[in-house]
Amino acid sequence: MAVNIVLQTARFGDLVQTTRLLRSLEGRGELHLVVERGLASLARLLFPAAQVHALALYPADEAALAENNRDVLRELASLGADAVYNCNFSPLNAAVCRCFPSEMVRGYRPAPGGTARSFWIRQVFRLTERRRETSLNLVDVWGHLTDNPIAPEAVNPVAAPGGRGIGVTLAGRESRRSLPMPVLAQVVQTVFQALGGPPVYLLGSASESPAARRLLRLLSPRMLQKVHDLSGKTDWPGLVDAVRGLDVLLTPDTGIMHLAAHLGVPVFAFFLSSAWCHETGPYGAGHRVWQTDLPCAPCLESAPCTREVACLTPFAERGLLRSLALTLRGEQPETSLPGIRVWHSELDALGTVFCSEGDPDAVARAALRRRLMEKLQLAAPLAESREAADWCARLSREADWMLPPGRYC
C-alpha cells in the first residue's frame, strides 16, 4: 500500500486550501498530514481520513525544530513514504523533508544551497510576472501537485444558503486587507435588511473581540437583538458548527472564508490591497467577490502602501451597498463599480475560476487556463492564439527541456 505524506505547516486558511490535494490522495493508500500543532485538532476534524502529525514549530529555527520534534520526525522517517508533498516554501519544512530521499519530495524540496521548486511550482511562479492576467487558485496549485487530482466539483459543495443566518468575519490578519468598521457596519446592515432580519454571528479569535465591540456600537438597536458575538468564544469544533449552515458569510480573505467554502456556505468576500480573488478566492461554485480594481492592485503584502491605502475608498461608496442588495434579491448587479469589480466563481476542468462580465483581461485569462489545461493533459491542444503563444513563451524556459522529462523534475 502506498504511503503519501503532505506537509502543510502554514496558517488556518492554507490548511483548508489543501483540501483538493488531500482528498485526491485519500483513496491511494495511507495518508499522513503534517501540520503545526495548534491546527492539529482542526486537521483531524476536516480530514478524518488522514493520520495527523503535529509539529511544534516555535521557536522557529532548525535546531529547535529537531529538538522539539524528535519523536515526530523519527516516526515520519519510519513510514516508508512513497511520495512527500511539501506545500510550503519554508526552511523548517525543508528541514523536515531531509528525513526523506530528495527525489520523492514534490513541491519544494531541499537542494544544495537552499530549496528547489518542482517543475509545476516553477510554472506557477512564472505566472506572478503578470498577476492581473492570471487565474490559478491556490487550491488548484496544490491539488495539481499530484497526478489526476479529483474533479473540481468534488472538492467543495456547491454554495447554497443553509437557513441559519449571516456570518461576519470581523477582520483579517493583515489590517489593510479588511474593511474599516464603519463600512463593515453598513454592509452588515444592508445584508441583514435584504434577508429579512435573520440572526447574525460575529466570528473571529479573541484578538478580534475589540473589533466586535466597535461593530456592535455602530449597529441599530433592532439588529442588536439578533447579533451573537462569538469572537474568542469558539474552539475549532465550535467554529465549524458556527459556520455550517449559514445563509451567507461576509468576510475579507481569511481562513474562516475558506472554511465556509469548504462547508458549502455562500461567501460574499471583499478583497483589497494584496488580496487577489484569482489566487485565493473562495473555492467552488456560487461565491461572490467584490475586488478592488485600481491599477496598483494587487500589491505586495510585504511592501508598505505608498497611496494611503487608496483601495479602501471605493468600498465606502453607496454603489457597494446597492450591489449587495441586488445580488441578494437575485437580480444582476453591475459588475463594474468605481474602483471595484464584482466576480462570481465557476468551475472548469482546471479548477475554480472567477468571472466578471466586461473583464478587460478575459481573453488573456482564458488563453492562460487553456495553456495550463494542455500542459496538465486536461484538454487537447488547439491552434495557438496570440495570447496563448505569449503565455507559452512565458511558462517555458530553455532549461526546462534540458532536464529529464517529468512534472516534478
Salt bridges, closest charged atoms under 4 A:
GLU30 OE1 - HIS32 NE2 2.91
GLU62 OE2 - ARG98 NH1 2.94
GLU67 OE1 - ARG70 NH2 2.69
ASP71 OD1 - ARG74 NH1 3.63
GLU75 OE1 - HIS53 ND1 3.68
GLU129 OE1 - ARG394 NH1 3.28
GLU129 OE2 - ARG397 NH2 2.74
GLU133 OE1 - ARG130 NH2 2.41
ASP140 OD1 - ARG20 NH1 2.66
ASP147 OD2 - ARG106 NH1 3.93
ASP147 OD1 - ARG407 NH1 3.16
ASP229 OD2 - LYS233 NZ 3.81
ASP253 OD2 - ARG177 NH2 2.86
ASP253 OD1 - HIS258 NE2 3.59
GLU279 OE1 - ARG131 NH2 2.81
ASP293 OD1 - ARG132 NH2 3.23
ASP293 OD2 - ARG341 NE 4.00
GLU301 OE2 - ARG173 NH2 2.80
GLU301 OE1 - ARG177 NH1 2.86
GLU331 OE2 - ARG329 NE 3.17
GLU346 OE2 - HIS344 NE2 2.78
ASP348 OD2 - ARG369 NE 2.78
ASP359 OD2 - ARG365 NE 2.76
ASP361 OD2 - ARG365 NH2 3.82
GLU374 OE2 - ARG370 NE 3.58
GLU374 OE1 - ARG371 NH1 3.14
GLU384 OE2 - ARG371 NH2 2.65
GLU387 OE2 - ARG386 NH2 3.05
ASP390 OD2 - ARG130 NH1 2.68
ASP390 OD1 - ARG394 NE 3.61
ASP400 OD1 - ARG122 NH2 3.46
ASP400 OD2 - ARG126 NH1 2.73
